[in-house]
Amino acid sequence: MPRLPLIPTIVVTLAVAAMIALGIWQLQRREEKNAALITYAQNMEKPAMAFPRLPVGDQYLFRKASAMCLEVIGWQQQGGRNRKGETGWRQIAQCRTGAEGPVLLIDVGVAKDPKFKPEWGGGPITGTITHAPDSRTLIGSLFDRRPKSLMLIADLAAPGLEVTAKPDLSSVPNNHLAYAVQWFLFALVAVVIYLLALKWREKKATPAPPKA
């Protein structure tokens, strides 16, 4: 049996082990996501609650909630859709609630004009809990484990706006099985390529038979 090159074999072995570990991790994430989807579906059937004072985490996603916006202290805009499926600019109010901590974010509707200036000044609001806009990139979120902030999508739009589309369970990504399969395939391909490289190396090192 030919002797395996030490350094390349160690490198390939570590790479394959890492790919398999990532595949197993994606399978674990799939189980976690399936459990989370069950929780979200149950939240949709629960009665309305007061919007959480610490608006972070995922346990309240898709649940109906109520809140009091004492004063609008700022606005954010983000692309989105209304309940008719039309695209536009979501108007997100930054509200003072009278309590210490982060401001309350309320999506009060969608405008077709990006220059639209909402005139809503606050008041009682009911809606559905969803994630607030997050500036973290997909790669950054893998290393930043801080929970995402929450906001409320209002059931009724502010004057001049269309009601924002409700959060939909189908929008929650759950492709961890596909990612797991990809990592396992990458590991298999790496092993096959390395074996072929070893075979080619052995063939190259074997001296040619003498000519008759």
Z-matrix of the N, CA and C atoms (Angstrom, degrees):
N
C 1 1.476
C 2 1.525 1 109.62
N 3 1.314 2 118.57 1 128.19
C 4 1.459 3 120.80 2 -178.45
C 5 1.525 4 111.17 3 -65.40
N 6 1.324 5 114.31 4 148.54
C 7 1.469 6 120.50 5 -179.55
C 8 1.524 7 109.35 6 -77.15
N 9 1.319 8 116.24 7 132.54
C 10 1.462 9 120.41 8 -179.91
C 11 1.521 10 110.03 9 -79.13
N 12 1.343 11 117.49 10 139.77
C 13 1.467 12 119.88 11 175.05
C 14 1.524 13 109.58 12 -65.78
N 15 1.338 14 116.50 13 129.95
C 16 1.459 15 120.83 14 -170.69
C 17 1.525 16 113.15 15 -65.55
N 18 1.311 17 117.53 16 -58.49
C 19 1.467 18 121.13 17 -172.89
C 20 1.530 19 111.81 18 -63.33
N 21 1.352 20 119.67 19 -50.50
C 22 1.461 21 118.57 20 178.34
C 23 1.525 22 113.57 21 -58.90
N 24 1.336 23 116.06 22 -37.62
C 25 1.469 24 119.22 23 -179.89
C 26 1.527 25 111.06 24 -65.68
N 27 1.336 26 116.08 25 -41.17
C 28 1.466 27 119.39 26 178.18
C 29 1.528 28 110.51 27 -63.54
N 30 1.333 29 116.66 28 -44.08
C 31 1.471 30 120.79 29 -179.19
C 32 1.527 31 111.20 30 -61.58
N 33 1.342 32 116.18 31 -46.80
C 34 1.464 33 120.02 32 -179.50
C 35 1.527 34 110.59 33 -65.50
N 36 1.327 35 117.08 34 -41.43
C 37 1.465 36 120.35 35 179.66
C 38 1.524 37 111.34 36 -61.26
N 39 1.338 38 116.68 37 -44.03
C 40 1.467 39 119.96 38 179.05
C 41 1.524 40 111.11 39 -65.36
N 42 1.333 41 116.55 40 -39.71
C 43 1.464 42 119.68 41 179.71
C 44 1.527 43 111.11 42 -65.31
N 45 1.321 44 116.78 43 -43.90
C 46 1.465 45 120.48 44 179.08
C 47 1.522 46 110.59 45 -64.62
N 48 1.335 47 116.94 46 -41.31
C 49 1.472 48 120.26 47 178.26
C 50 1.525 49 110.68 48 -61.81
N 51 1.339 50 116.49 49 -39.94
C 52 1.470 51 119.88 50 179.28
C 53 1.527 52 110.82 51 -65.41
N 54 1.332 53 117.17 52 -41.10
C 55 1.463 54 120.44 53 178.93
C 56 1.525 55 111.43 54 -63.86
N 57 1.320 56 116.90 55 -42.11
C 58 1.469 57 120.27 56 178.57
C 59 1.528 58 110.09 57 -64.84
N 60 1.345 59 116.37 58 -40.85
C 61 1.467 60 119.76 59 178.65
C 62 1.532 61 110.91 60 -62.35
N 63 1.326 62 116.98 61 -40.23
C 64 1.460 63 120.22 62 178.10
C 65 1.526 64 111.13 63 -65.75
N 66 1.331 65 116.76 64 -37.24
C 67 1.463 66 119.98 65 176.72
C 68 1.517 67 111.78 66 -63.78
N 69 1.342 68 116.30 67 -43.17
C 70 1.470 69 120.14 68 178.45
C 71 1.531 70 110.10 69 -64.52
N 72 1.334 71 116.04 70 -39.76
C 73 1.468 72 119.87 71 178.85
C 74 1.527 73 111.17 72 -62.03
N 75 1.330 74 116.98 73 -39.48
C 76 1.463 75 120.38 74 178.18
C 77 1.528 76 110.75 75 -65.77
N 78 1.311 77 118.07 76 -35.47
C 79 1.468 78 119.97 77 176.31
C 80 1.528 79 110.62 78 -65.49
N 81 1.335 80 116.41 79 -38.66
C 82 1.464 81 119.34 80 176.36
C 83 1.523 82 111.07 81 -65.70
N 84 1.336 83 116.49 82 -40.20
C 85 1.459 84 120.28 83 177.79
C 86 1.527 85 111.03 84 -64.14
N 87 1.324 86 116.66 85 -32.38
C 88 1.463 87 120.36 86 177.90
C 89 1.524 88 110.53 87 -63.90
N 90 1.330 89 116.75 88 -43.22
C 91 1.463 90 119.97 89 177.97
C 92 1.528 91 110.69 90 -63.11
N 93 1.334 92 116.29 91 -41.90
C 94 1.468 93 119.83 92 178.26
C 95 1.528 94 111.06 93 -62.97
N 96 1.340 95 116.57 94 -41.82
C 97 1.463 96 120.04 95 -178.89
C 98 1.528 97 110.83 96 -67.41
N 99 1.324 98 117.84 97 -39.50
C 100 1.465 99 119.96 98 177.87
C 101 1.529 100 111.09 99 -61.73
N 102 1.349 101 116.27 100 -40.65
C 103 1.466 102 119.68 101 177.29
C 104 1.526 103 110.69 102 -65.51
N 105 1.332 104 116.61 103 -38.94
C 106 1.463 105 120.13 104 178.70
C 107 1.526 106 111.01 105 -64.84
N 108 1.315 107 118.18 106 -39.99
C 109 1.466 108 121.31 107 179.61
C 110 1.526 109 111.13 108 -63.07
N 111 1.328 110 116.57 109 -36.43
C 112 1.467 111 119.90 110 176.35
C 113 1.528 112 109.76 111 -63.60
N 114 1.345 113 116.03 112 -42.53
C 115 1.470 114 120.27 113 178.27
C 116 1.518 115 111.02 114 -62.51
N 117 1.333 116 117.83 115 -43.47
C 118 1.462 117 121.31 116 -179.28
C 119 1.529 118 110.80 117 -62.81
N 120 1.338 119 116.13 118 -41.44
C 121 1.465 120 119.56 119 179.27
C 122 1.530 121 110.60 120 -63.86
N 123 1.323 122 116.71 121 -38.76
C 124 1.473 123 120.38 122 177.25
C 125 1.524 124 110.93 123 -66.71
N 126 1.341 125 117.22 124 -37.16
C 127 1.467 126 120.99 125 179.41
C 128 1.523 127 111.59 126 -60.52
N 129 1.313 128 116.49 127 -34.55
C 130 1.464 129 120.39 128 -177.96
C 131 1.526 130 111.76 129 -65.98
N 132 1.335 131 117.05 130 -21.42
C 133 1.460 132 121.43 131 -179.08
C 134 1.526 133 112.80 132 -96.96
N 135 1.321 134 117.39 133 -6.77
C 136 1.458 135 120.74 134 -176.36
C 137 1.533 136 110.85 135 -82.86
N 138 1.342 137 117.10 136 156.11
C 139 1.471 138 119.81 137 176.99
C 140 1.524 139 110.76 138 -67.72
N 141 1.331 140 114.93 139 162.54
C 142 1.458 141 120.23 140 -179.51
C 143 1.524 142 110.99 141 -63.85
N 144 1.315 143 115.66 142 145.59
C 145 1.446 144 123.12 143 178.68
C 146 1.530 145 108.41 144 -122.76
N 147 1.324 146 115.80 145 167.72
C 148 1.460 147 119.51 146 171.35
C 149 1.526 148 108.54 147 -73.15
N 150 1.319 149 116.38 148 137.60
C 151 1.461 150 119.45 149 179.19
C 152 1.526 151 108.71 150 -56.55
N 153 1.343 152 118.34 151 132.09
C 154 1.466 153 120.93 152 -173.99
C 155 1.524 154 112.80 153 -59.91
N 156 1.322 155 116.39 154 140.31
C 157 1.466 156 121.47 155 -179.81
C 158 1.519 157 111.06 156 -68.29
N 159 1.338 158 116.42 157 -29.63
C 160 1.462 159 120.80 158 173.26
C 161 1.527 160 107.03 159 -106.72
N 162 1.337 161 117.61 160 91.05
C 163 1.472 162 121.01 161 -171.36
C 164 1.522 163 113.00 162 -79.86
N 165 1.328 164 116.11 163 67.40
C 166 1.457 165 121.16 164 177.43
C 167 1.524 166 108.64 165 -138.84
N 168 1.338 167 115.82 166 164.67
C 169 1.464 168 120.63 167 177.57
C 170 1.517 169 112.11 168 91.97
N 171 1.323 170 114.20 169 175.97
C 172 1.461 171 120.39 170 -174.86
C 173 1.518 172 113.80 171 -113.76
N 174 1.324 173 118.43 172 -5.05
C 175 1.463 174 119.82 173 -171.27
C 176 1.528 175 113.10 174 -67.55
N 177 1.341 176 118.43 175 -19.09
C 178 1.463 177 120.53 176 -178.46
C 179 1.526 178 113.26 177 -104.77
N 180 1.316 179 117.88 178 4.48
C 181 1.468 180 120.27 179 -177.72
C 182 1.526 181 111.28 180 -57.25
N 183 1.330 182 116.27 181 140.65
C 184 1.465 183 125.09 182 176.79
C 185 1.531 184 113.21 183 73.58
N 186 1.317 185 117.95 184 7.40
C 187 1.463 186 119.53 185 179.40
C 188 1.534 187 110.42 186 -94.41
N 189 1.314 188 116.26 187 145.18
C 190 1.461 189 121.75 188 175.46
C 191 1.528 190 108.93 189 -70.88
N 192 1.340 191 115.56 190 143.41
C 193 1.458 192 119.50 191 -178.89
C 194 1.522 193 109.54 192 -152.56
N 195 1.315 194 114.37 193 162.20
C 196 1.460 195 120.86 194 176.74
C 197 1.520 196 108.75 195 -127.12
N 198 1.333 197 115.80 196 154.86
C 199 1.457 198 120.51 197 -179.03
C 200 1.523 199 108.88 198 -155.97
N 201 1.327 200 115.71 199 166.94
C 202 1.453 201 121.69 200 177.06
C 203 1.530 202 108.75 201 -122.20
N 204 1.308 203 115.26 202 118.35
C 205 1.463 204 121.05 203 175.02
C 206 1.528 205 107.23 204 -94.94
N 207 1.323 206 116.55 205 106.73
C 208 1.455 207 120.02 206 -178.29
C 209 1.528 208 111.65 207 -73.09
N 210 1.333 209 115.14 208 -34.54
C 211 1.466 210 119.04 209 -177.51
C 212 1.523 211 109.04 210 -161.83
N 213 1.324 212 116.98 211 136.91
C 214 1.463 213 121.41 212 174.76
C 215 1.524 214 108.19 213 -84.97
N 216 1.315 215 116.55 214 120.57
C 217 1.463 216 120.73 215 -177.82
C 218 1.525 217 112.35 216 -108.36
N 219 1.324 218 117.73 217 -0.35
C 220 1.457 219 120.54 218 178.51
C 221 1.518 220 110.85 219 178.28
N 222 1.324 221 114.92 220 168.78
C 223 1.461 222 121.10 221 -178.80
C 224 1.524 223 110.59 222 -133.93
N 225 1.334 224 115.22 223 147.97
C 226 1.456 225 122.91 224 170.21
C 227 1.523 226 108.36 225 -123.76
N 228 1.319 227 116.02 226 153.01
C 229 1.461 228 121.80 227 173.58
C 230 1.510 229 109.61 228 -121.99
N 231 1.336 230 115.22 229 142.68
C 232 1.466 231 120.80 230 177.61
C 233 1.513 232 108.73 231 -150.96
N 234 1.314 233 116.68 232 142.24
C 235 1.457 234 120.15 233 177.80
C 236 1.521 235 111.41 234 -62.20
N 237 1.331 236 116.90 235 145.82
C 238 1.459 237 120.73 236 -179.89
C 239 1.510 238 111.60 237 -173.64
N 240 1.320 239 115.71 238 -166.98
C 241 1.457 240 122.33 239 -178.80
C 242 1.520 241 110.37 240 -131.60
N 243 1.334 242 114.95 241 150.49
C 244 1.456 243 118.74 242 172.04
C 245 1.521 244 109.34 243 -90.40
N 246 1.327 245 117.32 244 -178.83
C 247 1.468 246 120.02 245 -175.71
C 248 1.516 247 112.98 246 -73.02
N 249 1.326 248 117.40 247 -8.61
C 250 1.455 249 120.96 248 173.59
C 251 1.522 250 111.62 249 -87.19
N 252 1.326 251 116.18 250 -4.29
C 253 1.461 252 120.80 251 -178.54
C 254 1.510 253 113.55 252 87.98
N 255 1.317 254 118.03 253 6.65
C 256 1.463 255 121.75 254 -178.66
C 257 1.532 256 109.78 255 -85.57
N 258 1.320 257 116.09 256 141.35
C 259 1.459 258 120.47 257 179.76
C 260 1.520 259 110.74 258 -81.34
N 261 1.309 260 115.48 259 157.58
C 262 1.455 261 120.67 260 179.41
C 263 1.512 262 110.25 261 179.37
N 264 1.332 263 114.87 262 -155.56
C 265 1.464 264 121.44 263 -176.88
C 266 1.526 265 110.02 264 -118.00
N 267 1.308 266 115.80 265 115.54
C 268 1.464 267 120.63 266 178.58
C 269 1.525 268 109.13 267 -71.72
N 270 1.326 269 115.83 268 134.07
C 271 1.459 270 122.02 269 179.23
C 272 1.525 271 108.28 270 -102.46
N 273 1.334 272 116.56 271 112.94
C 274 1.459 273 122.16 272 -174.73
C 275 1.519 274 109.13 273 -110.94
N 276 1.331 275 115.33 274 114.53
C 277 1.458 276 121.09 275 -178.79
C 278 1.520 277 110.33 276 -84.31
N 279 1.329 278 115.57 277 137.72
C 280 1.458 279 122.54 278 172.88
C 281 1.524 280 106.49 279 -99.47
N 282 1.322 281 115.80 280 112.70
C 283 1.460 282 120.49 281 -169.52
C 284 1.520 283 112.82 282 -111.16
N 285 1.326 284 114.07 283 143.56
C 286 1.457 285 121.13 284 169.49
C 287 1.521 286 107.68 285 -88.68
N 288 1.326 287 115.64 286 134.68
C 289 1.463 288 120.15 287 -177.45
C 290 1.521 289 113.42 288 -112.51
N 291 1.306 290 117.87 289 -8.69
C 292 1.460 291 120.75 290 -176.45
C 293 1.508 292 113.28 291 90.77
N 294 1.330 293 117.31 292 -8.44
C 295 1.465 294 121.58 293 178.68
C 296 1.525 295 109.14 294 -106.05
N 297 1.329 296 115.51 295 153.47
C 298 1.452 297 119.59 296 176.42
C 299 1.523 298 109.74 297 -70.99
N 300 1.326 299 115.43 298 155.21
C 301 1.451 300 119.73 299 179.12
C 302 1.512 301 111.41 300 116.58
N 303 1.338 302 117.30 301 -170.06
C 304 1.460 303 120.74 302 -177.65
C 305 1.520 304 111.75 303 -66.16
N 306 1.341 305 115.10 304 155.20
C 307 1.459 306 119.79 305 179.08
C 308 1.527 307 109.51 306 -69.22
N 309 1.313 308 115.35 307 158.44
C 310 1.459 309 122.19 308 176.99
C 311 1.524 310 108.72 309 -86.78
N 312 1.329 311 116.84 310 127.67
C 313 1.460 312 122.02 311 178.49
C 314 1.521 313 109.46 312 -102.09
N 315 1.343 314 116.00 313 128.05
C 316 1.460 315 121.39 314 -179.71
C 317 1.519 316 109.28 315 -131.00
N 318 1.332 317 115.98 316 121.83
C 319 1.466 318 121.78 317 173.27
C 320 1.524 319 107.49 318 -82.43
N 321 1.341 320 116.31 319 108.01
C 322 1.466 321 120.15 320 -173.65
C 323 1.529 322 112.95 321 -98.45
N 324 1.322 323 118.46 322 7.23
C 325 1.454 324 119.39 323 175.34
C 326 1.518 325 113.28 324 140.38
N 327 1.340 326 114.45 325 176.18
C 328 1.464 327 122.15 326 -175.42
C 329 1.519 328 109.47 327 -115.71
N 330 1.331 329 115.49 328 133.08
C 331 1.468 330 121.99 329 175.31
C 332 1.519 331 109.11 330 -110.03
N 333 1.321 332 117.27 331 142.48
C 334 1.463 333 120.57 332 176.36
C 335 1.526 334 111.40 333 -80.17
N 336 1.336 335 115.81 334 -26.05
C 337 1.452 336 121.52 335 -179.76
C 338 1.525 337 109.62 336 -93.33
N 339 1.345 338 119.30 337 119.15
C 340 1.465 339 120.22 338 -179.34
C 341 1.528 340 113.38 339 -64.98
N 342 1.332 341 117.13 340 -16.05
C 343 1.466 342 120.61 341 179.75
C 344 1.536 343 112.38 342 -94.15
N 345 1.336 344 116.52 343 6.08
C 346 1.464 345 119.93 344 -178.51
C 347 1.519 346 110.62 345 -62.68
N 348 1.322 347 116.80 346 136.45
C 349 1.457 348 122.41 347 178.90
C 350 1.538 349 108.76 348 -114.33
N 351 1.326 350 119.46 349 107.03
C 352 1.474 351 121.26 350 -179.96
C 353 1.532 352 111.01 351 -62.62
N 354 1.318 353 114.61 352 146.45
C 355 1.459 354 120.60 353 177.54
C 356 1.525 355 112.05 354 -109.81
N 357 1.319 356 117.00 355 6.50
C 358 1.463 357 120.50 356 -179.99
C 359 1.520 358 109.67 357 -67.05
N 360 1.315 359 117.59 358 131.48
C 361 1.461 360 121.18 359 -176.17
C 362 1.504 361 115.00 360 -108.80
N 363 1.326 362 118.11 361 1.70
C 364 1.455 363 120.49 362 178.52
C 365 1.510 364 112.38 363 120.47
N 366 1.335 365 116.26 364 -175.04
C 367 1.451 366 122.24 365 -178.61
C 368 1.509 367 111.14 366 131.35
N 369 1.341 368 117.90 367 -176.61
C 370 1.466 369 120.47 368 177.69
C 371 1.520 370 110.46 369 -68.96
N 372 1.316 371 115.47 370 145.70
C 373 1.467 372 120.29 371 -175.67
C 374 1.521 373 108.76 372 -146.02
N 375 1.310 374 116.21 373 144.05
C 376 1.467 375 122.17 374 171.77
C 377 1.519 376 108.29 375 -126.30
N 378 1.315 377 115.52 376 151.45
C 379 1.453 378 118.53 377 -179.03
C 380 1.510 379 111.85 378 -179.15
N 381 1.325 380 116.08 379 -156.76
C 382 1.459 381 123.29 380 -176.64
C 383 1.518 382 109.44 381 -118.95
N 384 1.313 383 116.52 382 136.14
C 385 1.464 384 121.91 383 -178.67
C 386 1.530 385 109.75 384 -78.33
N 387 1.318 386 115.26 385 134.50
C 388 1.454 387 121.50 386 176.30
C 389 1.524 388 108.30 387 -146.89
N 390 1.331 389 116.95 388 178.93
C 391 1.459 390 120.19 389 176.84
C 392 1.525 391 110.54 390 -73.83
N 393 1.316 392 115.80 391 143.57
C 394 1.457 393 121.57 392 172.21
C 395 1.527 394 108.85 393 -78.79
N 396 1.331 395 117.54 394 160.49
C 397 1.468 396 119.56 395 175.66
C 398 1.527 397 111.07 396 -54.30
N 399 1.316 398 115.96 397 138.28
C 400 1.464 399 121.88 398 -175.78
C 401 1.521 400 108.25 399 -128.33
N 402 1.322 401 116.77 400 126.57
C 403 1.464 402 121.30 401 -176.64
C 404 1.521 403 112.61 402 -85.06
N 405 1.331 404 117.44 403 -4.94
C 406 1.458 405 119.11 404 -179.05
C 407 1.518 406 111.22 405 -70.92
N 408 1.327 407 116.50 406 139.37
C 409 1.451 408 121.00 407 176.06
C 410 1.525 409 109.81 408 -76.13
N 411 1.345 410 115.51 409 168.40
C 412 1.464 411 119.64 410 179.26
C 413 1.521 412 111.10 411 -60.95
N 414 1.338 413 116.92 412 -42.84
C 415 1.460 414 120.40 413 178.87
C 416 1.518 415 110.32 414 -67.76
N 417 1.325 416 115.63 415 -41.40
C 418 1.465 417 119.21 416 -179.62
C 419 1.512 418 112.76 417 -62.92
N 420 1.335 419 116.66 418 -35.71
C 421 1.466 420 119.84 419 -179.12
C 422 1.520 421 112.16 420 -68.07
N 423 1.354 422 117.52 421 -21.76
C 424 1.462 423 119.83 422 178.11
C 425 1.525 424 111.13 423 -68.71
N 426 1.339 425 116.26 424 -28.70
C 427 1.460 426 120.32 425 -177.39
C 428 1.528 427 111.85 426 -104.30
N 429 1.320 428 117.36 427 -16.43
C 430 1.460 429 121.26 428 178.73
C 431 1.525 430 107.97 429 -103.01
N 432 1.332 431 116.73 430 103.95
C 433 1.454 432 122.00 431 -173.53
C 434 1.525 433 113.28 432 -91.92
N 435 1.327 434 117.46 433 10.73
C 436 1.458 435 119.24 434 177.02
C 437 1.528 436 109.91 435 -63.22
N 438 1.330 437 118.36 436 137.90
C 439 1.467 438 119.98 437 179.15
C 440 1.530 439 111.37 438 -65.01
N 441 1.310 440 116.28 439 148.64
C 442 1.452 441 120.95 440 179.22
C 443 1.525 442 110.63 441 -75.48
N 444 1.328 443 115.39 442 148.81
C 445 1.455 444 120.30 443 177.37
C 446 1.529 445 110.34 444 -76.67
N 447 1.330 446 115.21 445 159.67
C 448 1.458 447 121.46 446 -178.38
C 449 1.524 448 110.57 447 -112.47
N 450 1.320 449 115.74 448 158.07
C 451 1.455 450 121.57 449 171.71
C 452 1.521 451 108.71 450 -145.39
N 453 1.315 452 115.70 451 174.17
C 454 1.459 453 122.39 452 -177.08
C 455 1.524 454 109.39 453 -113.95
N 456 1.330 455 116.79 454 130.11
C 457 1.466 456 121.30 455 172.43
C 458 1.523 457 107.21 456 -96.00
N 459 1.324 458 116.55 457 114.72
C 460 1.456 459 122.03 458 -173.05
C 461 1.523 460 111.56 459 -65.97
N 462 1.344 461 115.11 460 141.65
C 463 1.467 462 120.52 461 175.64
C 464 1.524 463 111.84 462 -70.23
N 465 1.336 464 116.26 463 -30.62
C 466 1.458 465 121.85 464 -179.73
C 467 1.521 466 108.47 465 -119.29
N 468 1.318 467 116.48 466 134.54
C 469 1.455 468 120.61 467 -177.90
C 470 1.518 469 111.21 468 -78.94
N 471 1.324 470 115.86 469 153.07
C 472 1.457 471 121.79 470 173.23
C 473 1.530 472 108.98 471 -69.98
N 474 1.334 473 118.01 472 160.81
C 475 1.468 474 120.90 473 -179.12
C 476 1.528 475 112.69 474 -53.12
N 477 1.338 476 115.06 475 132.82
C 478 1.458 477 120.99 476 178.59
C 479 1.509 478 114.87 477 85.81
N 480 1.336 479 118.15 478 1.74
C 481 1.458 480 121.76 479 -177.01
C 482 1.520 481 110.79 480 -120.42
N 483 1.338 482 115.34 481 160.82
C 484 1.455 483 122.67 482 172.96
C 485 1.518 484 108.96 483 -100.78
N 486 1.342 485 116.96 484 145.40
C 487 1.461 486 121.02 485 -178.61
C 488 1.531 487 109.92 486 -62.40
N 489 1.328 488 115.70 487 132.45
C 490 1.463 489 121.32 488 178.71
C 491 1.530 490 110.29 489 -68.81
N 492 1.340 491 116.06 490 143.74
C 493 1.465 492 120.69 491 177.92
C 494 1.524 493 110.85 492 -58.55
N 495 1.321 494 116.37 493 139.27
C 496 1.458 495 121.23 494 179.24
C 497 1.533 496 110.14 495 -67.18
N 498 1.334 497 116.25 496 150.84
C 499 1.467 498 118.92 497 172.91
C 500 1.528 499 110.32 498 -59.10
N 501 1.320 500 116.34 499 140.90
C 502 1.464 501 121.80 500 -175.79
C 503 1.524 502 109.12 501 -122.06
N 504 1.328 503 116.52 502 133.99
C 505 1.458 504 120.05 503 179.17
C 506 1.525 505 112.30 504 -58.69
N 507 1.332 506 115.97 505 -31.25
C 508 1.464 507 119.02 506 -179.06
C 509 1.524 508 112.55 507 -67.26
N 510 1.332 509 116.83 508 -15.09
C 511 1.463 510 120.26 509 179.72
C 512 1.520 511 112.25 510 -83.44
N 513 1.333 512 117.24 511 -9.49
C 514 1.467 513 120.80 512 179.86
C 515 1.524 514 108.64 513 -79.49
N 516 1.337 515 118.69 514 116.34
C 517 1.465 516 119.79 515 -177.66
C 518 1.523 517 111.51 516 -65.51
N 519 1.333 518 115.63 517 135.73
C 520 1.461 519 120.66 518 178.12
C 521 1.527 520 108.82 519 -144.70
N 522 1.332 521 115.04 520 59.32
C 523 1.464 522 120.77 521 -177.24
C 524 1.529 523 111.85 522 -108.21
N 525 1.325 524 116.47 523 28.14
C 526 1.463 525 119.66 524 -177.55
C 527 1.521 526 112.56 525 -66.76
N 528 1.342 527 118.13 526 -31.73
C 529 1.467 528 120.02 527 177.81
C 530 1.519 529 110.38 528 -63.31
N 531 1.334 530 116.92 529 -42.86
C 532 1.471 531 120.35 530 178.66
C 533 1.530 532 110.49 531 -62.94
N 534 1.338 533 116.72 532 -41.00
C 535 1.460 534 119.66 533 178.19
C 536 1.527 535 110.87 534 -64.33
N 537 1.337 536 116.65 535 -39.93
C 538 1.463 537 119.86 536 179.19
C 539 1.526 538 110.66 537 -62.17
N 540 1.323 539 116.46 538 -45.83
C 541 1.470 540 120.32 539 179.15
C 542 1.523 541 110.31 540 -60.65
N 543 1.329 542 117.01 541 -40.07
C 544 1.461 543 120.25 542 178.69
C 545 1.526 544 111.67 543 -60.86
N 546 1.334 545 116.96 544 -44.62
C 547 1.459 546 119.52 545 -179.48
C 548 1.528 547 111.68 546 -65.27
N 549 1.342 548 116.77 547 -39.44
C 550 1.462 549 119.10 548 177.69
C 551 1.526 550 111.03 549 -65.74
N 552 1.330 551 117.16 550 -38.15
C 553 1.466 552 120.54 551 177.14
C 554 1.525 553 110.89 552 -66.22
N 555 1.329 554 116.58 553 -40.14
C 556 1.467 555 119.59 554 177.08
C 557 1.526 556 110.26 555 -59.52
N 558 1.340 557 116.22 556 -41.76
C 559 1.461 558 119.73 557 179.29
C 560 1.527 559 110.75 558 -63.83
N 561 1.331 560 116.94 559 -43.22
C 562 1.461 561 120.50 560 179.27
C 563 1.526 562 111.22 561 -63.58
N 564 1.318 563 116.53 562 -43.79
C 565 1.464 564 120.21 563 179.36
C 566 1.521 565 110.81 564 -62.77
N 567 1.326 566 117.11 565 -40.40
C 568 1.465 567 120.07 566 179.22
C 569 1.518 568 111.07 567 -61.93
N 570 1.342 569 116.75 568 -41.88
C 571 1.466 570 120.20 569 178.88
C 572 1.526 571 110.43 570 -64.75
N 573 1.326 572 118.01 571 -44.91
C 574 1.461 573 121.64 572 -178.97
C 575 1.523 574 110.53 573 -62.40
N 576 1.329 575 116.76 574 -45.16
C 577 1.467 576 120.06 575 -179.77
C 578 1.524 577 110.59 576 -62.30
N 579 1.337 578 116.76 577 -40.88
C 580 1.461 579 119.23 578 -179.57
C 581 1.528 580 111.44 579 -66.83
N 582 1.322 581 117.05 580 -40.21
C 583 1.463 582 119.48 581 177.82
C 584 1.523 583 111.13 582 -63.80
N 585 1.326 584 116.49 583 -40.51
C 586 1.466 585 119.76 584 176.65
C 587 1.521 586 111.11 585 -64.14
N 588 1.348 587 116.08 586 -38.09
C 589 1.459 588 119.56 587 178.39
C 590 1.527 589 110.63 588 -65.45
N 591 1.328 590 117.36 589 -39.01
C 592 1.461 591 120.74 590 177.83
C 593 1.531 592 110.98 591 -65.56
N 594 1.329 593 115.53 592 -40.36
C 595 1.469 594 119.17 593 179.19
C 596 1.519 595 110.94 594 -64.46
N 597 1.330 596 115.39 595 -41.95
C 598 1.480 597 119.39 596 178.75
C 599 1.526 598 110.11 597 -65.55
N 600 1.346 599 117.32 598 -38.12
C 601 1.462 600 121.97 599 178.72
C 602 1.518 601 110.55 600 -64.95
N 603 1.329 602 116.32 601 -42.25
C 604 1.463 603 120.14 602 179.40
C 605 1.525 604 111.00 603 -65.35
N 606 1.337 605 115.21 604 -41.08
C 607 1.461 606 119.13 605 -179.59
C 608 1.521 607 110.66 606 -65.26
N 609 1.335 608 116.19 607 -37.71
C 610 1.461 609 120.49 608 -179.26
C 611 1.524 610 110.81 609 -68.97
N 612 1.347 611 115.99 610 -33.89
C 613 1.472 612 119.60 611 -177.83
C 614 1.527 613 112.27 612 -80.73
N 615 1.321 614 118.68 613 -16.91
C 616 1.459 615 120.93 614 -179.03
C 617 1.526 616 109.27 615 -76.58
N 618 1.322 617 117.72 616 123.63
C 619 1.477 618 118.84 617 -178.96
C 620 1.512 619 111.12 618 -67.75
N 621 1.302 620 115.54 619 145.30
C 622 1.455 621 121.26 620 179.80
C 623 1.510 622 110.32 621 -70.01
N 624 1.354 623 118.53 622 142.85
C 625 1.469 624 120.39 623 178.93
C 626 1.521 625 110.57 624 -64.28
N 627 1.341 626 116.21 625 147.45
C 628 1.473 627 118.72 626 -179.94
C 629 1.520 628 111.35 627 -64.75
N 630 1.317 629 113.64 628 144.65
C 631 1.467 630 118.89 629 179.21
C 632 1.516 631 109.77 630 -73.14
N 633 1.329 632 114.97 631 143.54
C 634 1.465 633 119.83 632 -179.65
C 635 1.519 634 109.61 633 -71.43
